[in-house]
Amino acid sequence: MTRTFTDEELTPRGLAFRLDLFRRAEASAQNTRAEISKTQTRLHNLSNDLVVLENEIEEAAAFAEAYLLRQRSLD
């Protein structure tokens, strides 16, 4: 739905006010988009780090299990 404005509302001052409001809103939206992009990148990096850590945990557990089994067989 498009708002209609009266002739009294359509003034140069009203235009200046709304253009300033538009510029500030657009700048804020752009900053928000940039923050979202940074957050998505950070989340992706953290997800990759988590995969690496999980693989290292599994490898360390497998090594410990093999080591302990070997030690038991030597006793």
C-alpha positions as CSV (number, residue, x, y, z in Angstrom):
1,M,0.0,0.0,0.0
2,T,1.4,3.4,-1.0
3,R,1.0,6.3,1.3
4,T,-0.4,9.5,-0.1
5,F,0.8,12.8,1.2
6,T,-1.1,16.1,1.4
7,D,0.2,19.2,-0.3
8,E,1.0,20.6,3.2
9,E,3.3,17.6,3.8
10,L,5.2,17.9,0.5
11,T,7.7,20.5,1.5
12,P,11.4,21.0,0.8
13,R,12.0,20.5,4.6
14,G,10.0,17.3,4.6
15,L,12.0,16.1,1.6
16,A,15.3,16.9,3.2
17,F,14.3,15.2,6.4
18,R,13.2,12.0,4.6
19,L,16.3,12.0,2.4
20,D,18.5,12.2,5.5
21,L,16.4,9.4,7.1
22,F,16.9,7.3,4.0
23,R,20.6,7.9,3.9
24,R,21.0,7.0,7.6
25,A,18.8,3.9,7.2
26,E,20.7,2.8,4.1
27,A,24.1,3.2,5.9
28,S,22.8,1.3,8.9
29,A,21.5,-1.5,6.6
30,Q,24.9,-1.7,4.9
31,N,26.7,-2.0,8.2
32,T,24.3,-4.7,9.3
33,R,24.9,-6.6,6.0
34,A,28.7,-6.3,6.6
35,E,28.3,-7.6,10.2
36,I,26.2,-10.5,9.0
37,S,28.8,-11.4,6.4
38,K,31.6,-11.2,9.0
39,T,29.5,-13.4,11.4
40,Q,28.8,-16.0,8.6
41,T,32.6,-16.1,7.8
42,R,33.4,-16.5,11.5
43,L,30.8,-19.2,11.9
44,H,32.2,-21.1,8.9
45,N,35.8,-20.8,10.3
46,L,34.6,-22.0,13.7
47,S,32.8,-24.9,12.1
48,N,36.0,-25.9,10.2
49,D,38.0,-25.6,13.4
50,L,35.5,-27.9,15.2
51,V,35.8,-30.6,12.5
52,V,39.6,-30.4,12.8
53,L,39.4,-30.7,16.6
54,E,37.0,-33.6,16.4
55,N,39.3,-35.4,14.1
56,E,42.3,-34.8,16.4
57,I,40.2,-36.1,19.4
58,E,39.3,-39.3,17.4
59,E,43.0,-39.8,16.4
60,A,44.2,-39.3,20.0
61,A,41.6,-41.7,21.3
62,A,42.5,-44.3,18.7
63,F,46.2,-43.9,19.5
64,A,45.6,-44.2,23.3
65,E,43.5,-47.3,22.8
66,A,46.2,-48.9,20.6
67,Y,48.9,-48.0,23.0
68,L,47.1,-49.4,26.0
69,L,46.2,-52.6,24.2
70,R,49.9,-53.0,23.3
71,Q,51.0,-52.4,26.8
72,R,48.4,-54.9,28.1
73,S,49.7,-57.6,25.7
74,L,53.3,-57.0,26.8
75,D,52.4,-57.6,30.5
